């Protein structure tokens, strides 16, 4: 549900200008930005996201690009927000540049962007035209644009940010039928994560081949540990980390090459304590990675859970007697009297 907040803009000093161009304004006519809406349900517990969300559960800053098309000059567009940072303060959202004001009858176009250090390109009017994404940064990309035909009264710009990347996690399922057969999974990676360029104007991604590797670590649920957990038979466990990928069709040379090591143990009781005996080791390395049989298409703004199933029914080791052999009769060499 979208939450509504009342935000008060901290006003900066108005730059001096020629008297012939001065239009008297009141604070109520200042262009302000309200608390943006974002789908926090897709946030990651990965600590690297702190640089985006701050705590990491809350957006602290975004950039605004904005233009105004004046009624006195319908063919002219003025860039009033050239990628200005808007930050959250105790009293609302504020930008540090000179305060801009609404003027009746003018048309305004705004774009809000969260892109970290990824490069944002602009068109001739100064509005975003594309974002070049380096998957190694693992920075979430958020985007929205709003058009306002202003007439009168106080008004704030409310962005509804959309995720324009895909998010992926792994779940490993232990499908061994024997209750004491457990798994440990370590070293989960995607070997060929793609970079990409997002075109704002047609809402399309152009993926680019790279050699970037995304590390999902070991399969464990507790944030305070690093050692992989035992996955019991007929249960599953998901990766602690979630990673961001460029939305694209992953197949052929760009298939999601997934590596991991799965160790198979038999759990036994010995002197009142558990003992684990290693019985098998399944290694999917960069030289021979796990490649899904079907092509995978990731869409922007979607979260995906890649499920890898290991195990299945096992045949018990059994023993049987085929033939006892018998005792063949023998004739003694010497007869006894």
C-alpha positions in Angstrom: 0.0 0.0 0.0 1.4 3.4 -0.9 2.1 5.5 2.1 1.6 9.2 2.0 3.9 11.5 3.9 3.8 15.3 4.3 7.2 16.7 3.3 8.3 20.3 3.9 11.0 21.5 1.6 14.0 23.4 3.1 14.2 26.4 0.9 17.6 27.7 -0.3 18.5 31.3 -1.1 17.1 32.5 -4.4 19.8 33.6 -6.8 19.8 37.3 -7.8 18.5 38.0 -11.3 17.7 40.9 -13.6 14.7 43.0 -12.2 12.9 42.7 -15.5 12.8 38.9 -15.0 11.7 38.9 -11.4 8.4 37.2 -10.6 7.3 37.4 -7.0 6.9 34.0 -5.5 5.7 32.6 -2.1 7.1 29.6 -0.4 3.9 27.7 -1.1 4.8 27.9 -4.9 8.2 26.3 -4.4 8.8 23.1 -6.3 9.1 20.3 -3.7 9.6 16.6 -3.7 7.5 14.3 -1.5 8.5 11.0 0.0 8.9 8.6 -3.0 7.1 5.3 -3.1 9.2 2.2 -3.6 8.5 -1.5 -3.2 10.5 -2.2 -0.1 9.5 -5.9 -0.2 12.2 -6.5 -2.8 15.0 -5.2 -0.6 18.0 -7.4 -0.1 19.6 -8.4 3.2 23.0 -8.1 1.5 25.0 -5.5 3.4 26.4 -4.1 0.2 23.0 -2.5 -0.4 23.6 -0.1 2.4 25.1 2.4 0.0 21.7 2.6 -1.7 19.2 2.4 1.1 21.3 3.7 4.0 20.0 1.5 6.8 19.5 -0.5 4.3 15.7 -0.4 4.5 15.0 3.2 3.5 15.9 5.4 0.5 17.9 8.4 1.6 18.8 10.1 -1.7 17.9 10.3 -5.3 18.7 12.5 -8.3 16.2 14.7 -10.1 16.4 15.8 -13.7 13.7 18.4 -14.7 12.7 20.8 -17.4 10.1 23.5 -17.8 8.4 24.5 -21.1 7.2 28.1 -20.7 4.0 29.4 -22.2 5.8 32.6 -23.3 8.1 30.5 -25.4 6.4 27.2 -26.3 9.3 26.0 -28.4 11.9 26.6 -25.7 12.7 24.2 -22.9 14.7 25.2 -19.8 16.6 22.7 -17.7 16.0 23.6 -14.1 17.2 20.3 -12.4 20.3 19.0 -14.1 20.7 15.8 -12.0 20.3 17.5 -8.7 20.6 15.4 -5.5 17.5 15.4 -3.3 18.2 14.1 0.2 16.0 13.2 3.1 16.2 15.5 6.1 14.5 15.6 9.5 11.8 17.9 8.0 11.4 16.4 4.6 13.2 16.1 1.2 15.5 19.0 0.2 17.7 19.9 -2.7 20.8 22.2 -2.2 20.5 24.2 -5.4 18.5 27.4 -5.8 14.8 26.9 -5.1 12.7 26.5 -8.2 9.1 27.7 -8.3 5.9 26.7 -10.1 4.6 29.2 -12.7 1.0 28.9 -13.8 0.5 27.6 -17.4 3.9 26.0 -17.7 4.6 22.3 -18.4 7.1 20.5 -16.3 8.9 17.2 -16.9 10.7 15.4 -14.1 12.8 12.2 -13.9 13.9 10.6 -10.6 16.9 8.3 -10.7 18.8 6.1 -8.3 21.8 4.7 -10.0 24.8 4.9 -7.7 28.0 5.4 -9.6 26.5 4.1 -12.9 26.6 6.6 -15.7 23.3 8.4 -16.7 23.3 9.9 -20.1 20.9 12.8 -21.0 19.2 14.1 -24.2 19.3 17.6 -25.6 16.9 18.9 -23.0 18.8 17.4 -20.1 16.4 14.6 -19.3 17.8 11.0 -18.9 18.1 9.0 -22.1 20.0 6.0 -20.8 21.8 4.3 -17.9 24.9 2.3 -18.4 24.9 -0.5 -15.8 28.0 -2.2 -14.5 26.7 -5.4 -12.8 29.8 -5.6 -10.6 28.5 -2.5 -8.7 25.4 -4.4 -7.6 23.7 -1.0 -7.2 19.9 -1.1 -7.5 18.5 1.0 -10.3 15.3 2.9 -9.7 13.6 5.2 -12.2 10.4 7.2 -12.6 9.2 10.2 -14.6 6.4 12.6 -14.0 4.9 15.3 -16.2 3.0 18.3 -14.6 0.9 20.9 -16.3 0.8 23.4 -13.5 -2.1 25.7 -12.9 -2.1 27.0 -9.3 -1.7 26.1 -5.7 0.9 24.3 -3.6 2.1 21.1 -5.3 4.8 18.5 -4.6 6.3 16.0 -7.1 5.7 12.4 -6.0 7.8 9.8 -7.7 6.8 6.1 -7.8 10.1 4.4 -8.3 10.3 1.2 -10.4 13.1 -1.4 -10.2 14.5 -1.7 -13.6 16.8 -4.7 -12.8 16.1 -8.3 -12.0 16.9 -9.9 -8.6 18.0 -13.5 -8.2 18.5 -15.9 -5.3 19.1 -19.7 -5.2 17.4 -22.5 -3.4 18.9 -25.9 -3.1 16.5 -28.8 -2.5 17.7 -32.1 -0.9 15.7 -34.8 -2.7 17.4 -37.8 -1.2 14.9 -40.2 0.1 17.0 -41.5 3.0 16.2 -39.4 6.2 19.9 -39.3 7.3 21.2 -38.1 3.9 22.1 -34.4 4.2 23.7 -31.8 1.9 26.2 -28.9 2.3 26.4 -26.4 -0.6 29.3 -24.0 -1.0 30.8 -21.6 -3.5 27.6 -20.7 -5.4 28.3 -18.2 -8.3 27.0 -17.0 -11.6 30.0 -16.9 -13.8 28.9 -14.7 -16.7 26.7 -11.9 -15.4 26.0 -9.3 -18.1 26.4 -5.6 -18.1 23.9 -3.6 -20.0 22.5 -0.3 -21.2 19.0 0.8 -20.3 17.2 3.1 -22.9 14.8 5.3 -21.0 12.8 6.4 -24.1 11.8 2.9 -25.2 12.1 1.1 -21.9 14.5 -1.5 -23.3 17.7 -3.2 -22.1 20.7 -3.9 -24.4 22.8 -6.6 -22.6 26.6 -6.6 -23.0 28.9 -9.6 -22.5 31.4 -9.4 -19.7 33.4 -11.7 -17.5 31.8 -10.5 -14.2 31.2 -13.1 -11.5 28.4 -12.8 -8.9 29.2 -14.5 -5.6 26.2 -15.9 -3.6 28.5 -17.5 -1.0 27.6 -20.6 0.9 24.0 -21.8 1.4 23.1 -20.8 5.0 20.3 -19.0 6.7 22.0 -17.3 9.7 23.6 -13.9 9.0 26.1 -14.4 11.8 27.9 -17.5 10.3 29.8 -18.3 7.2 29.9 -22.1 7.2 27.3 -23.8 5.0 24.4 -25.5 6.8 23.3 -29.1 6.5 20.2 -29.4 4.3 18.1 -32.3 5.6 16.5 -34.8 3.3 13.3 -33.7 1.7 13.9 -30.0 2.7 15.4 -27.0 1.0 17.4 -23.9 1.9 17.8 -20.6 0.2 20.9 -18.4 -0.3 21.5 -15.7 2.2 22.5 -13.3 -0.6 20.5 -12.0 -3.4 22.1 -10.5 -6.5 21.0 -8.1 -9.2 21.1 -9.0 -12.9 20.4 -7.2 -16.2 17.0 -8.2 -17.5 17.7 -10.3 -20.6 17.2 -13.7 -22.3 19.9 -15.9 -20.9 20.6 -18.8 -23.3 23.3 -20.3 -25.5 26.6 -18.3 -25.0 24.9 -16.1 -22.4 23.3 -18.9 -20.4 23.4 -18.5 -16.6 26.5 -20.6 -15.9 26.1 -21.6 -12.3 28.9 -23.1 -10.2 28.7 -24.7 -6.8 30.0 -27.6 -4.7 27.5 -30.0 -3.0 28.8 -32.4 -0.4 26.6 -35.4 0.5 26.8 -36.8 4.1 25.2 -39.6 6.0 24.1 -38.4 9.5 24.7 -41.0 12.3 24.4 -41.1 16.0 27.6 -42.0 17.9 27.8 -41.9 21.7 24.9 -39.5 21.9 26.2 -37.0 19.4 25.7 -36.6 15.6 28.4 -37.7 13.3 28.5 -36.9 9.5 30.3 -39.2 7.1 31.1 -37.8 3.6 29.8 -40.1 0.9 29.8 -38.0 -2.3 30.9 -34.7 -3.7 29.3 -33.0 -6.6 31.3 -30.1 -8.2 30.1 -27.8 -10.8 33.1 -25.7 -11.7 33.7 -22.8 -14.1 35.1 -25.4 -16.6 31.9 -27.5 -16.3 29.2 -25.3 -14.8 25.6 -26.1 -14.1 23.7 -24.7 -17.1 19.8 -24.8 -17.0 18.4 -26.9 -19.8 15.9 -24.2 -20.7 16.5 -20.6 -21.7 15.8 -18.2 -18.8 14.4 -14.8 -19.5 14.6 -12.3 -16.7 12.2 -9.3 -16.7 12.9 -5.9 -15.0 11.3 -5.4 -11.6 10.9 -9.2 -11.0 12.5 -11.3 -8.3 13.5 -14.9 -9.2 14.3 -18.0 -7.2 16.5 -20.5 -9.0 15.8 -23.9 -7.5 18.5 -26.6 -7.9 17.4 -30.1 -7.0 20.0 -32.6 -5.8 19.5 -36.3 -5.0 16.5 -38.6 -5.4 15.7 -42.2 -4.6 18.6 -44.4 -3.7 18.9 -48.2 -3.9 19.8 -49.9 -0.7 22.9 -52.0 -0.6 21.6 -55.5 0.0 23.2 -59.0 0.4 21.9 -62.4 -0.6 23.3 -65.9 -0.9 23.3 -67.3 -4.4 24.8 -70.7 -3.7 26.3 -72.4 -0.6 28.4 -74.7 -2.8 27.7 -77.9 -0.8 30.1 -80.5 0.4 31.2 -82.8 -2.5 31.6 -86.5 -1.6 35.1 -87.9 -1.6 36.5 -91.5 -1.7 39.1 -92.1 1.0 42.5 -93.3 -0.2 42.9 -95.8 2.6 40.2 -97.9 4.1 40.1 -98.3 7.8 39.8 -101.8 9.2 
